[in-house]
Structures are given as C-alpha cells and as structure tokens.
Amino acid sequence: MEFKTFVFFVLATIMLLAALRVITARNPVHAVLFLVLAFFSAAGLWLLLQAEFLAIVLIMVYVGAVMVLFMFVVMLLDIDIARLRHRFWSYLPLGTMVGLLIVVQMALVLSGNYFSAEALPGHSMPADYSNTKELARLLFTEYYYPFEIAGVILLVGIIAAVLLTLRKRKDTKYQKPSEQLAVKRNDRIRMVSMPAEKDEPSVDTAAAAATEKREGQ
Amino acid sequence: MMEVQLLQFLQTQLGSQWLWVEPVWPLVWALMQIVAILAPLVAAVAYLPYFERKVIAYMHVRIGPNRVGPAGLLQPIADALKLVFKEVIIPTKASKALYILGPILGLAPALIAWAVIPFDAGLVLADIDAGVLYLLAISSLGVYGIIISGWASNSKYAFLGAMRATAQMISYEISMGVALIVVLMVSNSLNLSAIVAGQGQGMFADMGLGFLSWNWLPLLPMFFVFLISGVAETNRSPFDVVEGESEIVAGHMVEYSGMAFALFFLAEYANMILISAAVSTFFLGGWLSPVGFLPDGIWWLMAKISAILFLFLWFRATFPRYRYDQIMRLGWKVFLPMCFLWIVVVGVWMLSPLNIWK
C-alpha cells in the first residue's frame, strides 16, 4: 500500500467517525467540536488531491470563523436533548429515505473510481503548479460572471442580516464614540475671567484678632 | 544542502547500519528541523516575560526582578519550576477532556505557524506556495483554545472572558487578513520567501537604502492596521479586555492552575513573537539588511522581531485599557473600511504609470 493511500484511509476513517459523533454526541458543544474535526479531516483529504487553496480556505472560513460562531450560539442556548429526541422514531423513516437518496447520488457520481485516491485527478500536475493561481485565473476569466453574481448574493444576505437585527429601542442608553472622540476642550469647560481677590484683612477681623490677643494675655 | 551533507556524513559513519535508518530518515530530518526552530523559540518565550518585567520596571523607574540569579536572570526558571510543581485543579462539573484540551489547543497553533516563516533566503521549514493562507488559517485556530477552556471551566467569569475574547479575535482577524491582501497585491505571491525577496527590489534598494523600499513605507496605513490588529489578536494591553483583571479577574484562565495555566501564558508570549515575526516578514523586509553595505541575514530578522516585541511591551506600559465597545468599533468601523479603501488605492496605483512594483 502506498503511503498516500494509507494517509487517505486514516483521514477518511477519522472523518467518518467524527461525522458519526456529530449526530450521536449528547452534548451540543461536543457535537460542534466533532464537526470541526470532520472539517479538518476533509481539508487533509483535499490536500492529498493537491487542492491546497480549497483545503486552507476550508479551515480558515469554516473552522476559523463559522464554527466559532456556531459554538457561540450553541453555548448560549439552553438545548434540551431529551426534548429534541422526543419524536425520533416517527421521523426515522423520512430521514432514512433522504439519507439513502444521498448515498445513491454520491455512488452515481463516484462510481468507477470509488475509494481510490490515485485515480482522482490532480496527480499528474507539474511541480510548479499553483492551485491558488489556477483557481484565480478561472474565477476571474471564465467564471467571472457567476463569481460576481455570487458576490452580489452574499452582499444581499449581509444587508438582510443587518436589517433584521437593526432595531432601536428608545429606552436603551448607549454611547456614541464618534461624538465622544470629536469632543473639544471648549465643549466641556468654560474659561471665566475673574478679578483677583485681594487678601486684605477687613476691619472686623482686625478687631477680632485684637480681642484674641488680649484674652491670650 | 545541509541535508545532503548530513546524509553523506551519516552514511559514511554508520556504514551498514544505515539500512536501518534509511526508511525513517525523512521523519528524523523533519524532527531535527522542528527542534532547531522550536528550541530557541521556547527559550525566547521563557525569557520574554522577564524582558517584559524589566522593560516595564525601567519605564516605571523601578529595578524589576533582581533576586534570582545575576540580575534576576534565573527568574523565568524559578517561575516555571513553581508552576510545574503546582497541582492542576479541575473544577467540579467541568468538562474534563475539554478542560485539558483547551490550553493545548491554545499553544499548538502559535508553534505550528512557524513552519512557513522564512529565517533567511532558503532557510524555511516548509517553503509552500500558499504560505500566507496557511499562516492566516493556523492563527485563526488559536481562538478555540480560549473558547473551549472558557466553556469547559464551568464558571461564569471564564465564560464571559471566552465570549469577549472570541468576538474580539474574530473581528481583528478580518482586518489582518484584508491588510494582507494589499501586501499580496504588491508582491504578487502567497509565498513568504517571495514576499520578503520582493521587498528587496526597487529604486531605494538600488541606491543602497533598502529600508525605504520595504512594504512599510508604501503601505504605511496597512502596516499600522496590521500591527495594531496583531496587538488586539494576541489580547495584549491595551486590548486585554479578555483577561481584564479588574473586571473579570482573568477571563478564560481564571479556573486554571499549575502547568495548564502556564500553557496559556506560553501561548500568549508565543503568539506575540509570531505576530512580531509576521510583521517583520510582511512589512519590514524579513531577513533583508536595511542598508546596502551590510550583509543580509537571520540576525536582521531577530533584530526586527525584538524591536516589535519591545513595542508590545511599550504599549503595555503606556496605554490604559480600551473600553470593549471601542475595541469593536475600531476593528469594524475604522480598520476594515480603511483596508478596503486601501485595496482600491493600491489597485489604482498599480495600474497607473507611477507603479513601483514592476
């Protein structure tokens, strides 16, 4: 067995086990972490296919950002696993059917070179082949139009998400940092010019001092 | 080159015994390289807190650690010994496996990212084409150590600290990544060695004033964005709301003790050194010499890393802690738009006749 095949099987095994644990783990946080492990193994498999750009972007985007936010949400929610498992058996037939359908589709696509890492493309590339450069060339020439459309769709998604969460409550007190930073000295203090007060002893105090002196004697 | 010489030496020395070594040689060689990088790094991580205490002490007109060994030089060893012999306490109802895994996941990314940092021309562990992407991907994993340990501690302070840290680190990762896009545009490569080599060319480099043709000058705003985001990314003062001693005692590491706590400490300092190395590589010309009449070499990279590390310590001694909403505002509303604007500016610049990166 070639070393590459060995690595492939190790990664594939880890990935399948992790994926299985995602749906069987009792604690949702553990499930998210197993999903992270599955992503990592998938990135390893892509590296074997010399798709280093996709592999690293998978880790950067999904593991580094999306799954962290997932974890954020899962940690903050109070998820009751028992209630989620409530009608498990009644949903099972539907779930099984969907699962079988996916397996059939995958089998149709992969039939022929199923489970053989060598037969997949990417092994006959020249040494100076840069996956990143090739991908960029395709994206910005041949697939320029779909690429831009995908960008616009994402932008619409961003704006929609912002609009959904944008609501102002009248009773919330918050600071406006830009205003705070723009404050000048003259907004906060006022310089007043006042005549200096002279420290001359008045007649009353002089008399009081004289009485004190006499009493002291 | 070194590998070939070593290989020949070993083959002549071992003779017939070489047959046993040959199958595992790639593994042995890789491990030797890793140790050669990590051993000085760990030593630097151990002595950085000492350096920090000394620097801040002198800024406060104090003396700093001076009791253990000459000039206090054995202080880090004494601290490490103390932490090793302390018990690692696991809180009740903590998620035990994750509680142990947290600090390890915090430290590991700071160490494995060094694989792509070039120390000299050709002196790099993995000279891969997607080096910048690798660096970004690995540094985005550091947040797991914090969020896992915060959650697994089963403590409100730790959890709050982890939440803050995660939001802050994700925000500043984006500005760092976008600032690097500008660097990629001008150097036309994702390979770190190529990025450094590209900074050694240009009008000023030909005149013998290499430091003026490094990326920091033409990309000055991005240099500041990357440096400041780096400080925020490592949760250092003035962005250290993650620990926030006065508010949430120590954030995600409040429940940790002994060696597990020491790992967080090591991770913070290892990350500082990593960010300094990244700043030096992307903006300060890596191993390149600042002037024409001095030779290039690894010592220049060391000097640049030390200078940036000194900046980190200087910030800590100078600035008060940022307010949390201001941190988020700075990341999202100041740095990110600035990066996007600069992408456009540099793009126009590169297409204009004034292009200096041909």
Interface residues (C-beta under 8 A of the other chain):
Chain A: N27 V29 H30 L33 V36 E52 F53 I56 V57 I59 M60 V63 G64 A65 V68 L69 M71 F72 M75 S130 N131 T132 Q175 P177
Chain B: S95 L98 I128 D129 A130 L133 Y134 L136 A137 S140 L141 V143 Y144 I147 I148 W151 F159 M163 T166 I170 E173 L190 D325 Q326 R329
